[in-house]
Amino acid sequence: AAALMLALAALAPAPAPAQSLFETVARVNDGGVTRFDVDQRTRLLSVLRTPGASPDMALDQLIDDQLKLAAAKQAGITPTPEEVQRGLEDFAGRVNLSGEELLKGVAQVGIEPESMQSYIRVNLAWGDFVRTRFAGRARPNDAEIDRALALFVDRVQVFVGCELGSAVTCGHLLYGLRLLDARDGGFGGGIAH
């Protein structure tokens, strides 16, 4: 029986080597993406309730993030720590939290502050890059803005069931959209958020 046990033990597959949390799973330009990065982004995607959130999606996003940061850096765009903090405060404010409260909340599900800040940094850099790169191309005239707002309001009416004569629902919605548009400096700034 002992000989049989030794023979079976010899035939058993060797245990797989432990995967290091900080092992590089993808190389992008001069940087890399680690298992830790993928785990952190997967957790963040889950917190954000992103449809289809998975480690594969997280890895794809992190690779894209590296490419976005490289493009932004090449264009001279690198968010400062103060800009990242303001971005974090803005992001947290969308759910009525302070930046500190948001970081504490995501820490409860294992997301490190640096991972959240990195997510914010990429979004700031990419947003600035796109605005800088394409700002001159998006210059709609007043008629185009009115058509887009009318189309948007028509679609909102379908989804929320407001009637054309409803001054409270549609009028306030249109007024709010125009305020957002004026506040954000032009068509698309407030509406796209």
C-alpha positions as a Markdown table, in Angstrom:
| # | Residue | x | y | z |
|---|---|---|---|---|
| 1 | Ala | 0.0 | 0.0 | 0.0 |
| 2 | Ala | 2.9 | 2.3 | 0.8 |
| 3 | Ala | 4.4 | 1.6 | -2.6 |
| 4 | Leu | 1.1 | 2.3 | -4.3 |
| 5 | Met | 0.8 | 5.7 | -2.5 |
| 6 | Leu | 4.4 | 6.6 | -3.5 |
| 7 | Ala | 3.6 | 5.7 | -7.2 |
| 8 | Leu | 0.4 | 7.8 | -7.1 |
| 9 | Ala | 2.2 | 10.7 | -5.6 |
| 10 | Ala | 4.9 | 10.6 | -8.3 |
| 11 | Leu | 2.2 | 10.7 | -11.0 |
| 12 | Ala | 0.3 | 13.6 | -9.4 |
| 13 | Pro | 0.9 | 16.9 | -11.2 |
| 14 | Ala | 3.3 | 19.2 | -9.5 |
| 15 | Pro | 1.6 | 22.2 | -7.8 |
| 16 | Ala | 1.6 | 25.3 | -10.0 |
| 17 | Pro | 4.0 | 27.9 | -8.8 |
| 18 | Ala | 2.4 | 30.7 | -6.9 |
| 19 | Gln | 1.6 | 33.7 | -9.1 |
| 20 | Ser | 3.1 | 36.8 | -7.7 |
| 21 | Leu | 0.6 | 39.6 | -7.3 |
| 22 | Phe | 3.2 | 42.0 | -8.8 |
| 23 | Glu | 4.0 | 39.8 | -11.8 |
| 24 | Thr | 3.9 | 41.7 | -15.1 |
| 25 | Val | 1.1 | 40.3 | -17.2 |
| 26 | Ala | 1.4 | 42.9 | -20.1 |
| 27 | Arg | 4.0 | 45.2 | -21.3 |
| 28 | Val | 3.0 | 48.5 | -22.9 |
| 29 | Asn | 5.8 | 50.7 | -24.3 |
| 30 | Asp | 8.2 | 51.2 | -21.3 |
| 31 | Gly | 5.5 | 50.3 | -18.7 |
| 32 | Gly | 3.8 | 47.3 | -17.5 |
| 33 | Val | 0.6 | 46.0 | -16.1 |
| 34 | Thr | 0.7 | 43.7 | -13.1 |
| 35 | Arg | -1.7 | 41.2 | -11.6 |
| 36 | Phe | -2.2 | 43.7 | -8.8 |
| 37 | Asp | -3.2 | 46.3 | -11.3 |
| 38 | Val | -5.7 | 43.9 | -12.9 |
| 39 | Asp | -7.1 | 42.9 | -9.6 |
| 40 | Gln | -7.6 | 46.6 | -8.5 |
| 41 | Arg | -9.3 | 47.6 | -11.8 |
| 42 | Thr | -11.5 | 44.5 | -11.7 |
| 43 | Arg | -12.6 | 45.5 | -8.2 |
| 44 | Leu | -13.2 | 49.1 | -9.4 |
| 45 | Leu | -15.2 | 48.0 | -12.4 |
| 46 | Ser | -17.4 | 45.9 | -10.0 |
| 47 | Val | -17.9 | 48.9 | -7.7 |
| 48 | Leu | -18.8 | 51.1 | -10.7 |
| 49 | Arg | -21.2 | 48.3 | -11.8 |
| 50 | Thr | -19.7 | 48.1 | -15.2 |
| 51 | Pro | -21.5 | 45.6 | -17.4 |
| 52 | Gly | -19.3 | 42.7 | -18.2 |
| 53 | Ala | -16.7 | 43.6 | -15.6 |
| 54 | Ser | -14.0 | 40.9 | -15.7 |
| 55 | Pro | -10.2 | 40.6 | -15.3 |
| 56 | Asp | -10.0 | 40.5 | -19.2 |
| 57 | Met | -11.9 | 43.8 | -19.4 |
| 58 | Ala | -9.7 | 45.2 | -16.7 |
| 59 | Leu | -6.5 | 44.2 | -18.5 |
| 60 | Asp | -7.8 | 45.7 | -21.8 |
| 61 | Gln | -8.6 | 49.0 | -20.0 |
| 62 | Leu | -5.2 | 49.1 | -18.3 |
| 63 | Ile | -3.4 | 48.6 | -21.6 |
| 64 | Asp | -5.5 | 51.3 | -23.1 |
| 65 | Asp | -4.7 | 53.5 | -20.1 |
| 66 | Gln | -1.0 | 53.1 | -20.7 |
| 67 | Leu | -1.5 | 54.1 | -24.3 |
| 68 | Lys | -3.7 | 57.1 | -23.4 |
| 69 | Leu | -1.2 | 58.3 | -20.9 |
| 70 | Ala | 1.7 | 58.0 | -23.4 |
| 71 | Ala | -0.3 | 60.0 | -26.0 |
| 72 | Ala | -1.2 | 62.7 | -23.5 |
| 73 | Lys | 2.4 | 62.9 | -22.3 |
| 74 | Gln | 3.6 | 63.2 | -25.8 |
| 75 | Ala | 1.2 | 66.2 | -26.3 |
| 76 | Gly | 2.6 | 67.8 | -23.1 |
| 77 | Ile | -0.4 | 66.8 | -20.9 |
| 78 | Thr | 0.4 | 65.4 | -17.5 |
| 79 | Pro | -2.1 | 66.1 | -14.7 |
| 80 | Thr | -0.6 | 67.5 | -11.6 |
| 81 | Pro | -1.3 | 66.0 | -8.1 |
| 82 | Glu | -3.6 | 69.0 | -7.4 |
| 83 | Glu | -5.6 | 68.3 | -10.6 |
| 84 | Val | -5.9 | 64.6 | -9.7 |
| 85 | Gln | -7.1 | 65.6 | -6.3 |
| 86 | Arg | -9.7 | 68.0 | -7.8 |
| 87 | Gly | -10.7 | 65.2 | -10.2 |
| 88 | Leu | -11.1 | 62.8 | -7.3 |
| 89 | Glu | -13.3 | 65.4 | -5.5 |
| 90 | Asp | -15.4 | 65.9 | -8.6 |
| 91 | Phe | -15.8 | 62.1 | -9.1 |
| 92 | Ala | -16.8 | 61.7 | -5.4 |
| 93 | Gly | -19.1 | 64.6 | -5.6 |
| 94 | Arg | -21.2 | 62.8 | -8.2 |
| 95 | Val | -22.3 | 60.4 | -5.4 |
| 96 | Asn | -22.4 | 63.1 | -2.7 |
| 97 | Leu | -19.1 | 62.1 | -1.1 |
| 98 | Ser | -15.8 | 63.9 | -0.4 |
| 99 | Gly | -12.7 | 62.5 | -2.0 |
| 100 | Glu | -11.6 | 61.2 | 1.4 |
| 101 | Glu | -14.9 | 59.5 | 1.9 |
| 102 | Leu | -14.7 | 57.9 | -1.5 |
| 103 | Leu | -11.2 | 56.5 | -0.9 |
| 104 | Lys | -12.3 | 55.1 | 2.5 |
| 105 | Gly | -15.3 | 53.5 | 0.8 |
| 106 | Val | -13.4 | 51.8 | -2.0 |
| 107 | Ala | -10.7 | 50.7 | 0.5 |
| 108 | Gln | -13.4 | 48.6 | 2.2 |
| 109 | Val | -13.6 | 46.5 | -0.9 |
| 110 | Gly | -9.8 | 46.3 | -1.3 |
| 111 | Ile | -9.1 | 49.2 | -3.7 |
| 112 | Glu | -6.0 | 51.1 | -2.9 |
| 113 | Pro | -6.1 | 54.9 | -3.0 |
| 114 | Glu | -3.3 | 54.9 | -5.7 |
| 115 | Ser | -5.5 | 52.7 | -7.9 |
| 116 | Met | -8.4 | 55.2 | -7.7 |
| 117 | Gln | -6.0 | 58.1 | -8.3 |
| 118 | Ser | -4.5 | 56.4 | -11.3 |
| 119 | Tyr | -8.0 | 55.9 | -12.7 |
| 120 | Ile | -8.7 | 59.6 | -12.2 |
| 121 | Arg | -5.3 | 60.6 | -13.6 |
| 122 | Val | -5.9 | 58.7 | -16.9 |
| 123 | Asn | -9.4 | 60.1 | -17.3 |
| 124 | Leu | -8.1 | 63.7 | -16.8 |
| 125 | Ala | -5.2 | 63.3 | -19.1 |
| 126 | Trp | -7.2 | 61.6 | -21.8 |
| 127 | Gly | -10.0 | 64.2 | -21.5 |
| 128 | Asp | -7.6 | 67.0 | -21.8 |
| 129 | Phe | -5.8 | 65.3 | -24.8 |
| 130 | Val | -9.1 | 64.8 | -26.7 |
| 131 | Arg | -10.3 | 68.4 | -26.0 |
| 132 | Thr | -7.0 | 69.8 | -27.0 |
| 133 | Arg | -6.7 | 67.7 | -30.1 |
| 134 | Phe | -10.3 | 68.0 | -31.4 |
| 135 | Ala | -11.6 | 71.3 | -30.0 |
| 136 | Gly | -11.2 | 73.1 | -33.3 |
| 137 | Arg | -13.2 | 70.5 | -35.1 |
| 138 | Ala | -16.3 | 70.7 | -33.0 |
| 139 | Arg | -17.8 | 74.2 | -33.7 |
| 140 | Pro | -21.5 | 73.7 | -34.1 |
| 141 | Asn | -23.7 | 76.7 | -35.0 |
| 142 | Asp | -26.8 | 77.7 | -33.1 |
| 143 | Ala | -29.1 | 75.8 | -35.5 |
| 144 | Glu | -27.1 | 72.6 | -35.0 |
| 145 | Ile | -27.2 | 73.0 | -31.2 |
| 146 | Asp | -31.0 | 73.6 | -31.3 |
| 147 | Arg | -31.5 | 70.5 | -33.5 |
| 148 | Ala | -29.4 | 68.4 | -31.1 |
| 149 | Leu | -31.2 | 69.7 | -28.1 |
| 150 | Ala | -34.6 | 69.0 | -29.7 |
| 151 | Leu | -33.6 | 65.5 | -30.6 |
| 152 | Phe | -32.3 | 64.9 | -27.1 |
| 153 | Val | -35.5 | 66.3 | -25.5 |
| 154 | Asp | -37.6 | 64.1 | -27.9 |
| 155 | Arg | -35.7 | 61.1 | -26.7 |
| 156 | Val | -35.9 | 62.0 | -23.1 |
| 157 | Gln | -39.7 | 62.5 | -23.6 |
| 158 | Val | -39.9 | 58.9 | -24.8 |
| 159 | Phe | -37.9 | 57.5 | -21.9 |
| 160 | Val | -39.4 | 59.5 | -19.0 |
| 161 | Gly | -42.8 | 60.0 | -20.6 |
| 162 | Cys | -42.9 | 63.7 | -20.4 |
| 163 | Glu | -45.4 | 65.5 | -22.6 |
| 164 | Leu | -44.6 | 68.4 | -24.8 |
| 165 | Gly | -46.9 | 70.7 | -22.9 |
| 166 | Ser | -45.3 | 69.8 | -19.5 |
| 167 | Ala | -43.6 | 73.0 | -18.5 |
| 168 | Val | -42.3 | 71.4 | -15.3 |
| 169 | Thr | -40.6 | 68.3 | -16.8 |
| 170 | Cys | -39.6 | 69.3 | -20.3 |
| 171 | Gly | -39.1 | 73.0 | -19.8 |
| 172 | His | -36.9 | 72.5 | -16.8 |
| 173 | Leu | -35.0 | 69.8 | -18.5 |
| 174 | Leu | -34.3 | 72.0 | -21.5 |
| 175 | Tyr | -33.4 | 74.9 | -19.3 |
| 176 | Gly | -31.0 | 72.7 | -17.3 |
| 177 | Leu | -29.4 | 71.4 | -20.4 |
| 178 | Arg | -28.8 | 75.0 | -21.7 |
| 179 | Leu | -27.4 | 76.0 | -18.3 |
| 180 | Leu | -25.0 | 73.0 | -18.4 |
| 181 | Asp | -24.1 | 73.9 | -22.0 |
| 182 | Ala | -23.4 | 77.5 | -21.1 |
| 183 | Arg | -21.5 | 76.6 | -17.9 |
| 184 | Asp | -19.2 | 74.2 | -19.7 |
| 185 | Gly | -18.4 | 76.5 | -22.5 |
| 186 | Gly | -20.2 | 75.2 | -25.4 |
| 187 | Phe | -22.1 | 72.3 | -27.0 |
| 188 | Gly | -21.4 | 68.9 | -25.6 |
| 189 | Gly | -19.5 | 69.9 | -22.5 |
| 190 | Gly | -22.5 | 69.7 | -20.1 |
| 191 | Ile | -24.6 | 67.3 | -22.2 |
| 192 | Ala | -22.0 | 64.6 | -22.6 |
| 193 | His | -21.4 | 64.1 | -18.9 |
